Amino acid sequence: MKVLSEIRLRPSEKKYDDFSSISLSDHARYIYSASFRRLQMKAQVFSLENNAAVRSRLTHSMEVAHIGVFLVQKIVELISEEISKGNAINPHLKFILDENVAIRKTVETACLIHDVGNPPFGHFGESAISTWFGENKEKLESKKNINLSERDYNYNDFIQFDGNPQGLRIISKLQGTDAFGLNLTTSQLAACIKYVASNDTVGNGNLHHKKMGYFSTEENVVNAIKADLGISGRHILAYLMEAADDISYCISDIEDGFEKGIVSYELFFKYIKKSICDLCERDRDVGTVYSELPKLMSYIKDAEFIIRKYNENFNDCTEELEYKFLQFKTTLTNLSVKLVAFDFFVKFDDYLNGNVDALIRERTLVYDLQEILKDFTRKYIFTSSEAERMELGGYAIIYGLLDKFSPLLELSRDDFFKIVEKRAGKKMAICTRLFNLLSDKHVRAYVRSLNEGVCDKVEFNLRCHLITDYIAGMTDSFSLETYQLLNGIKVG
């Protein structure tokens, strides 16, 4: 079993002798890609946001990457401390210590990649894609006289559509000049794979199968990764990527709520105080075992004092409350990283073998604190009229785009290829113009896959991917512009 590998699915002309250089090459291949840059115009929570202080997918991913590096740093410190005591350690832990620079860079890059497959409008975009393919299955079957339930169609790629497998597809196939995408190392690819289920094993077994981890089109990629690294499930560094994301977004979504004026500091501190007190009441060990918890409570008490001092003139005390929130956030983040790193260290063998659902598990303090933050976000931010209106609009845009591009899916293989080869007549003028909107990069990926000599069933799957690749790759604003164009709302 390997933590790091120098192997790329296409042998690289450039050879490196050390993992640090190899991981740096992986990092550069991604951050100089258009897919990474496009994240700056995709929302974290609030789509089409004009306020630059509110997070985009790009700035969120950069924060997650910082937490990922922070986690590795703490783990390395724990390993060093154990060795200094003269204790024997797992050889893989010693490898992490020896190659800590490469490990940090690999985790950092995985964190930067983790949201690259998200379509416009986030989870509502994902839902729109999966719902459209589910609701239009019978229509497509009738138009084409086919049975999409047959295994070779792999129609579950789309009914179970998710940003995670789309991200793997982007970095391993779409973003680049050949069939290997960015041609990252197998360990870098593995560190990005949060879920390990195929489209027909979703929901089987543990949390790693909660969602689809890869499409049928990337099954060969995943098999090659497993073969090289000697793993059967989740890679150990993927745990760190997932934990970094969880630690980051729980508090940052709330901070964006403050920035937009959706929630107040007063409401936040009042809610958090009650929730943490309830947590300590349920589990009395929490307040005594974790010394940092009283520090969190002290910031809450300070905030209460500030609010009383200004006698509810909250505009006058915003700056002071903002500082208390910053102290709360910093302490919470440091506490979470410390506890998660320690758990990773003491249960290392279980994580190495992929036997644990997640680093942040139920009945742990970090999990309970995150649930408090998530509950606040669900109750006061995600249900705000601004967030809900944008989500409804985003869902309609993505669903509507699939409606508009569906004539390309209804064509026979021969007719569609007439368009691809620019041999289509006037009768297919509309479909030709729709096709011409598609990205050349995505069309080339479709044609390359066809060159492998696939049957009609696989061709239809690839054509569905072609359309979803294009739509999922759009930025929020570009998806709106395209929707308006195709509906005659805004032309030109």
Summary of the structure (lengths in Angstrom):
residues: 492
radius of gyration: 24.3
end to end distance: 55.4
largest distance: 79.1
contacts: 1633
relative contact order: 0.13
helix: 69%
strand: 1%
